[in-house]
């Protein structure tokens, strides 16, 4: 009987430890998601703030690949597909954008190279 009780106690303790680990992991993911969404909002505001005449490209689309340094400086822009006129203007706007600093290395790792899809 004592052996069964010890086994049950160990199982309960193990489940509680797993629950604590899951909660900790969940909190880390939530924190990372919040940082990422916050950075995206700031980056979008910075980009759209320098993209003048964007309404002239209504009905067009373009996908750019942006590469950023750890300090959020743009290091490369490549048009992957889309309407040439919009892609040219979007590339120019990207080079003129001062992207916000990354809040942490994990956010940088997520956005060091990412597609920017413009569907106007």
Secondary structure in CASP SS format (residue, H / E / C, confidence):
PFRMAT SS
TARGET T0000
AUTHOR 0000-0000-0000
METHOD secondary structure of the structure
MODEL  1
X C 1.00
X H 1.00
X H 1.00
X H 1.00
X H 1.00
X H 1.00
X H 1.00
X H 1.00
X H 1.00
X H 1.00
X H 1.00
X H 1.00
X H 1.00
X H 1.00
X H 1.00
X H 1.00
X H 1.00
X H 1.00
X H 1.00
X H 1.00
X H 1.00
X H 1.00
X H 1.00
X H 1.00
X H 1.00
X H 1.00
X H 1.00
X H 1.00
X H 1.00
X H 1.00
X H 1.00
X H 1.00
X H 1.00
X H 1.00
X H 1.00
X H 1.00
X H 1.00
X H 1.00
X H 1.00
X H 1.00
X H 1.00
X H 1.00
X H 1.00
X H 1.00
X H 1.00
X H 1.00
X H 1.00
X H 1.00
X H 1.00
X H 1.00
X C 1.00
X C 1.00
X C 1.00
X H 1.00
X H 1.00
X H 1.00
X H 1.00
X C 1.00
X C 1.00
X C 1.00
X E 1.00
X E 1.00
X E 1.00
X E 1.00
X E 1.00
X E 1.00
X E 1.00
X E 1.00
X C 1.00
X C 1.00
X C 1.00
X C 1.00
X C 1.00
X E 1.00
X E 1.00
X E 1.00
X E 1.00
X E 1.00
X E 1.00
X E 1.00
X E 1.00
X E 1.00
X C 1.00
X H 1.00
X H 1.00
X H 1.00
X H 1.00
X H 1.00
X H 1.00
X H 1.00
X H 1.00
X H 1.00
X H 1.00
X H 1.00
X H 1.00
X H 1.00
X C 1.00
X C 1.00
X C 1.00
X C 1.00
X C 1.00
X C 1.00
X C 1.00
X C 1.00
X H 1.00
X H 1.00
X H 1.00
X H 1.00
X H 1.00
X H 1.00
X H 1.00
X C 1.00
X E 1.00
X E 1.00
X E 1.00
X E 1.00
X E 1.00
X E 1.00
X E 1.00
X C 1.00
END
